[in-house]
Amino acid sequence: MIKLEKKIFGYFRFFKTNNLQIFRFIVSGLIASSVNFIVFNSIYLTLKQLLLASFCGYFTGLLFSYVLSKIWVFQNKSRQNFFKSFLAFCLIYLLGGVEMSFVIVFLNQFLNNHRITWLIGAFIGSLNNYLGTKYFLFKK
């Protein structure tokens, strides 16, 4: 029981220490998703090309997310090579997307509720993205 209490206290301490950064991470994700949707919708309405609109929206949102993460969320002032750093960011987010998909498919077999499994999968993917960018890409 004491080990469980230590773990819970450790999670609470981590959240308390990083709460502003976590809040900024969530807000930046919402902003990047909004940019993704605006670009997607604009290109689709203009060109009627769903695949092109989807790709451009996603890429623009990902680029926006990278910039917000570097400057605002993690306030990383290092002079990392942009292309290497952005590639690492994309790989972290690709892993998060794969994890999210696996969680959704796996849990849906038991819960048979795609909305609930999506929420759990999104949480796992977002956790991967936050921890990956915090500890591997923008570590201080």
C-alpha positions as CSV (number, residue, x, y, z in Angstrom):
1,M,0.0,0.0,0.0
2,I,2.9,2.4,0.8
3,K,4.3,1.9,-2.7
4,L,1.0,2.8,-4.3
5,E,0.8,6.0,-2.1
6,K,4.4,6.9,-3.2
7,K,3.4,6.5,-6.8
8,I,0.3,8.6,-6.5
9,F,2.2,11.3,-4.6
10,G,4.8,11.2,-7.3
11,Y,2.2,11.7,-10.1
12,F,0.6,14.5,-8.1
13,R,4.0,16.2,-7.6
14,F,4.8,15.9,-11.3
15,F,1.5,17.4,-12.3
16,K,1.9,20.2,-9.7
17,T,5.4,21.0,-10.9
18,N,4.5,21.0,-14.5
19,N,0.8,22.2,-14.5
20,L,1.5,25.4,-16.5
21,Q,3.5,23.5,-19.1
22,I,0.8,20.9,-19.3
23,F,-1.9,23.6,-19.7
24,R,0.1,25.3,-22.4
25,F,0.6,21.9,-24.1
26,I,-3.2,21.3,-24.2
27,V,-3.9,24.9,-25.4
28,S,-1.2,24.6,-28.1
29,G,-2.8,21.3,-29.3
30,L,-6.2,23.0,-29.6
31,I,-4.6,25.9,-31.5
32,A,-2.7,23.6,-33.8
33,S,-5.8,21.5,-34.4
34,S,-7.8,24.6,-35.3
35,V,-5.1,25.7,-37.7
36,N,-5.2,22.2,-39.2
37,F,-9.0,22.4,-39.7
38,I,-8.9,25.9,-41.1
39,V,-6.2,25.0,-43.7
40,F,-8.0,21.7,-44.5
41,N,-11.4,23.3,-44.9
42,S,-10.0,26.2,-47.0
43,I,-8.1,24.0,-49.4
44,Y,-11.0,21.6,-49.7
45,L,-13.6,24.3,-50.4
46,T,-11.2,25.9,-52.9
47,L,-9.8,22.9,-54.8
48,K,-12.2,20.1,-53.9
49,Q,-9.2,17.8,-53.3
50,L,-9.8,15.9,-50.1
51,L,-6.4,14.1,-49.9
52,L,-4.5,17.3,-50.7
53,A,-6.6,19.3,-48.2
54,S,-6.1,16.6,-45.5
55,F,-2.3,16.4,-46.0
56,C,-1.8,20.2,-46.1
57,G,-4.0,20.7,-43.0
58,Y,-2.2,18.0,-41.1
59,F,1.2,19.2,-42.0
60,T,0.4,22.9,-41.3
61,G,-1.1,21.9,-37.9
62,L,2.0,19.8,-37.1
63,L,4.4,22.6,-38.0
64,F,2.3,25.0,-35.9
65,S,2.4,22.6,-33.0
66,Y,6.2,22.3,-33.3
67,V,6.7,26.0,-33.2
68,L,4.3,26.5,-30.3
69,S,5.9,23.6,-28.4
70,K,9.4,25.0,-28.9
71,I,8.7,28.6,-28.2
72,W,5.7,28.7,-25.8
73,V,5.2,25.3,-24.1
74,F,8.8,24.2,-23.4
75,Q,10.5,27.6,-24.0
76,N,13.4,25.9,-25.6
77,K,16.1,28.4,-26.6
78,S,18.6,26.0,-28.0
79,R,19.8,26.5,-31.6
80,Q,18.9,23.0,-32.8
81,N,18.9,22.3,-36.5
82,F,15.3,23.0,-37.5
83,F,15.0,20.0,-39.9
84,K,16.5,17.5,-37.5
85,S,14.5,18.8,-34.7
86,F,11.3,18.9,-36.7
87,L,11.9,15.4,-37.9
88,A,12.4,14.1,-34.4
89,F,9.1,16.0,-33.4
90,C,7.3,14.2,-36.3
91,L,8.6,10.8,-35.2
92,I,7.5,11.4,-31.6
93,Y,4.0,12.4,-32.9
94,L,4.0,9.4,-35.3
95,L,4.7,7.1,-32.4
96,G,1.9,8.8,-30.4
97,G,-0.5,8.2,-33.4
98,V,0.4,4.6,-33.6
99,E,0.0,4.1,-29.9
100,M,-3.4,5.8,-30.0
101,S,-4.6,3.6,-32.9
102,F,-3.5,0.4,-31.1
103,V,-5.2,1.4,-27.9
104,I,-8.4,2.2,-29.7
105,V,-8.4,-1.1,-31.6
106,F,-7.4,-3.1,-28.6
107,L,-9.8,-1.5,-26.1
108,N,-12.7,-1.4,-28.5
109,Q,-12.7,-5.3,-28.5
110,F,-13.6,-5.2,-24.8
111,L,-15.6,-2.0,-24.4
112,N,-17.3,-1.9,-27.8
113,N,-17.6,1.9,-27.5
114,H,-15.5,3.8,-30.1
115,R,-16.0,7.1,-28.4
116,I,-14.7,6.0,-25.0
117,T,-11.8,4.1,-26.6
118,W,-10.9,7.1,-28.7
119,L,-10.7,9.3,-25.6
120,I,-8.5,6.8,-23.9
121,G,-6.4,6.4,-27.0
122,A,-6.1,10.2,-27.4
123,F,-5.0,10.5,-23.8
124,I,-2.2,7.8,-24.3
125,G,-1.1,9.4,-27.6
126,S,-1.0,12.9,-26.0
127,L,0.9,11.6,-23.0
128,N,3.5,10.1,-25.4
129,N,3.7,13.4,-27.3
130,Y,4.1,15.5,-24.1
131,L,6.7,13.3,-22.5
132,G,8.5,12.7,-25.7
133,T,8.9,16.4,-26.5
134,K,9.6,17.3,-22.9
135,Y,12.3,14.6,-22.2
136,F,13.8,13.8,-25.6
137,L,13.4,16.8,-27.9
138,F,13.2,20.0,-25.8
139,K,14.9,18.8,-22.6
140,K,16.7,21.5,-20.6
